[in-house]
Amino acid sequence: MADITKLYGPPGTGKTTWLINKLKETVDGENVKIQDVMFVSFSNSAINEACERIGVDKGGAVTPYFRTLHGLCLSWLTKQSPGLRYIVETMQAYDFIEGLQAKFCQDLGIPYIKGDDGSEALGNRIFSLWTRTIGEHYPKKRNVQACLDLLYKVNNEAGHVIELWLKIKEKTGIIDFNDMLIEAYEDDIFIDAKVGFIDEVQDFNSLEFEIVRKLIEGLDTVYLAGDDDQAIYGWKGARPEFFLNFKGEEHVLPKSWRVPSEIWKLAGGIISQIKTRKAKTIIPAFNGGGWNILKRMSFDEIVRTAAFLSRRHPDKTVFLLFRTNKMVYYAERILISLRVPFKKLKGESPWDKEILTAWNVVAKLRGKQPLNIQEKFWLIENLREEILPQHLKEGALKSLAEGGLPIQFFEVLQSKGDPINLINFRSKRTAKIVQDAYHPVVEEKINLYVDTIHASKGKEADIVVLADAITQNIASELRNGGRESELRLFYVGVTRAKNFVIVAPLYKFRPFLTQEVVACAHV
């Protein structure tokens, strides 16, 4: 029987650092090598961070068991069934599972947004509901058809769509994330390791947790880390009770290095409404900080508030957080119209793509400032035809790559008009925006981040502007036992802040904190 330690890591207490330090301490011994360690976390970015911090490459012979749970299951299955490798390679050509699901929904005329598990698009909601059904019921039913029957009872339309998806999978031989888990579970997955580190355990559903049980059966020592208060993946059937009820020696990290005392008061007013949770007494980062609940405001007003704070505090990081990606898209459009640079917490913002480079090239040309190498390449590709004909661009780009400076640059400097062919931009929006570019934007100094609350998990900011707004679909879930999930999610949003939190209810949306969490207004 494995020696099990349950580590509770409340926001800002350094759970990842604790795990990495324990990992280093473990492999320093004579009896345990890095190859003998299993390190499982919820995202590939977390796995990458762990590998970087211990100075090893991910996924090689040295770290065969450093993976997400799905990645570990897939690795196991491909070893058992070499023919599966061909199927996986074929799927990768279609952007793997999400690309196939997106095409499937497109063929059916169903909206679907890739990379957005929490999206309210119909296709995303259907696949999320199916994942939840499999995650909650497969360990007991042990039959996909039985789970499909349950889905039909909950949502007939979703059942019909998923039945079509199952038939297409059977016909083409492809597998999805649910299949990886089911096959590994039925195949009694086994890992030849001695020590296991499993992070974010509170975010596993029943099927995933049963796989975790199988994984740790043959291990000598196991560290299960998480925080039931930060369980935010209820949409896929995750239940923090699995972590809470698991037997093991418990250890709570007592000191938050991020969250100050006043913000803990607000966070406490939220999370204390959860009936079943692990009680934790946390030492705040410092006495102080603050928060404020504003009156209702429009989308434009909350975006302008966040933009103002980012300009007023250029040395501070500002998060503007929303409940759904659709809300994030609205905010992005407003920021773009205001010419305010911003980034996203996951993925790229429009400023990370074409806008930033285009903006800086135009601004630097107007200010007679030198361009960096990336900007020079971009300028050559976008020069007007009369300055650099299309058939000469390849040679100019080659000259630049070899360290030369094409003669066209001197013509650009002498040009009185705009040397850039704006109509050739991939985005007309970009062409319109850069017309106002007069001062370069330093990418490293962009301090405004816009994203969902889910995307902010594991990250921190000096100031958090939190939109207190939920949709009608989410509101209906409150009546069906989803209130605690929302409490945990907004708790996560609040505890990203190191100095100040602004909670802003939005017009045309139902508030959650200011309406459902009455105690917050009196903390």
LINDALIN-V464886 format. One record per pair of residues at least 24 apart in sequence whose C-alpha atoms are under 8 Angstrom apart, sorted by the first residue. I is the first residue (numbers start at 1). J is the second residue. If there is no record, write none. Layout:
BEGIN
i;j
I;J
I;J
END
This chain:
BEGIN
i;j
1;217
1;218
1;219
1;220
2;216
2;217
2;218
2;219
2;220
2;221
2;222
3;220
3;221
3;222
3;248
4;221
4;222
4;223
4;224
4;247
4;248
4;249
5;222
5;223
5;224
5;248
5;249
5;250
5;251
6;223
6;224
6;225
6;248
6;249
6;250
6;251
7;223
7;224
7;225
7;226
7;250
7;251
7;252
7;253
8;225
8;226
8;227
8;228
8;250
8;251
8;252
8;253
9;225
9;226
9;227
9;252
9;253
10;227
10;229
10;230
10;252
10;253
10;256
10;282
11;256
11;258
11;259
11;492
11;495
11;496
12;255
12;256
12;257
12;258
12;259
13;253
13;254
13;255
13;256
13;257
13;258
14;253
14;256
14;257
15;225
15;253
19;197
20;50
20;53
20;54
24;54
32;194
32;195
34;62
34;63
35;61
35;62
35;63
35;64
35;65
35;193
36;192
36;193
36;194
36;195
37;63
37;65
37;66
37;193
37;194
37;195
37;196
37;197
38;64
38;65
38;66
38;193
38;194
38;195
38;196
38;197
38;198
39;65
39;66
39;67
39;196
39;197
39;198
39;199
40;65
40;66
40;67
40;68
40;69
40;196
40;197
40;198
40;199
41;67
41;68
41;69
41;198
41;199
41;200
42;68
42;69
42;199
42;200
42;203
43;68
44;68
65;191
69;208
70;177
70;180
70;181
73;180
73;181
73;184
73;189
74;180
74;184
76;184
76;189
77;180
77;183
77;184
87;173
87;174
88;174
91;174
97;175
97;176
97;177
104;165
116;325
118;235
118;324
118;325
119;324
119;325
119;326
120;324
120;326
126;158
126;161
126;162
127;162
128;235
128;236
129;158
129;235
129;236
130;158
130;162
131;178
131;236
131;237
132;205
132;235
132;236
132;237
133;236
133;237
134;178
134;207
135;205
135;206
135;207
135;208
135;236
135;237
135;238
136;205
136;206
136;207
136;237
137;206
137;207
138;182
138;207
139;206
139;207
139;210
181;207
181;208
181;211
182;207
184;211
185;210
185;211
188;214
189;214
189;215
190;214
190;215
190;218
191;215
191;218
192;218
193;218
193;219
194;218
194;219
194;220
194;221
195;219
195;220
195;221
195;222
196;221
196;222
196;223
197;222
197;223
197;224
197;225
198;222
198;223
198;224
198;225
199;224
199;225
199;226
200;225
200;226
200;227
201;225
201;226
201;227
201;240
201;243
202;226
202;227
202;228
202;230
202;231
202;238
202;239
202;240
202;241
202;242
202;243
203;231
203;232
203;233
203;234
203;238
203;239
203;240
204;237
204;238
204;239
204;240
204;242
205;236
205;237
205;238
205;239
206;237
206;238
206;239
206;242
209;242
228;277
228;278
229;271
229;277
229;278
229;488
229;491
230;488
230;489
230;491
230;492
231;485
231;488
231;489
232;454
232;485
232;486
232;488
232;489
234;485
244;277
244;278
252;280
254;280
254;281
254;282
254;283
255;282
255;283
255;284
255;285
256;282
256;283
256;284
256;285
257;284
257;285
258;284
258;285
258;460
258;496
258;497
258;498
259;284
259;285
259;286
259;495
259;496
259;497
259;498
259;499
260;284
260;285
260;286
260;287
260;288
260;289
260;498
260;499
261;285
261;286
261;287
261;288
261;289
262;287
262;288
262;289
262;290
262;291
263;289
263;290
263;291
263;494
263;495
263;497
263;499
263;500
263;501
264;495
265;523
266;291
266;494
266;520
266;523
267;491
267;494
267;495
269;517
269;519
269;520
269;523
270;487
270;488
270;490
270;491
270;513
270;517
270;519
270;520
271;487
271;488
271;491
273;484
273;487
274;484
274;487
288;499
289;498
289;499
289;500
290;499
290;500
290;501
291;500
291;501
291;502
291;503
292;501
292;502
292;503
293;502
293;503
293;504
293;514
293;521
294;502
294;503
294;504
294;505
295;504
295;505
296;504
296;505
296;506
296;507
297;504
297;505
297;506
297;507
298;506
298;507
299;330
299;331
299;506
299;507
300;331
300;334
302;467
302;504
303;331
303;334
303;335
306;448
306;465
307;335
307;340
307;448
310;447
310;448
314;445
314;447
315;447
316;447
316;461
316;462
316;463
317;447
317;448
317;449
317;461
317;462
317;463
318;447
318;448
318;449
318;461
318;462
318;463
318;464
318;465
319;448
319;449
319;450
319;451
319;461
319;463
319;464
319;465
319;466
320;448
320;449
320;450
320;451
320;464
320;465
320;466
320;467
321;450
321;451
321;452
321;453
321;456
321;464
321;465
321;466
321;467
321;493
322;451
322;452
322;453
322;466
322;467
322;468
322;469
323;452
323;453
323;454
323;467
323;468
323;469
323;470
324;452
324;453
324;470
325;451
325;452
328;450
328;451
328;452
331;450
332;450
336;433
337;433
339;433
341;441
341;446
341;448
342;446
342;447
342;448
342;449
342;450
343;446
343;447
343;448
343;449
343;450
344;449
344;450
344;451
345;449
345;450
345;451
345;455
345;456
346;451
346;455
354;430
355;430
355;433
355;434
356;441
356;443
358;430
358;434
359;433
359;434
359;437
359;440
359;441
360;437
360;439
360;440
360;441
361;440
362;434
362;435
362;437
362;438
363;437
363;438
363;439
363;440
364;438
364;439
364;440
365;413
366;438
367;438
367;439
368;413
379;420
382;420
382;421
382;422
382;424
382;425
383;419
383;420
383;421
384;419
384;420
384;421
385;421
387;411
387;412
387;419
453;489
453;490
453;492
453;493
454;489
456;492
456;493
456;496
457;492
457;493
457;496
458;496
459;496
460;496
460;497
460;498
461;496
461;497
461;498
462;497
462;498
462;499
462;500
463;497
463;498
463;499
463;500
463;501
463;502
464;493
464;494
464;496
464;497
464;500
464;501
464;502
465;501
465;502
465;503
465;504
466;493
466;494
466;501
466;502
466;503
466;504
467;503
467;504
467;505
467;506
468;503
468;504
468;505
468;506
468;510
468;511
468;512
468;513
468;514
469;505
469;506
469;509
469;510
469;511
469;512
470;509
470;510
470;511
470;512
471;509
471;510
472;510
475;510
END
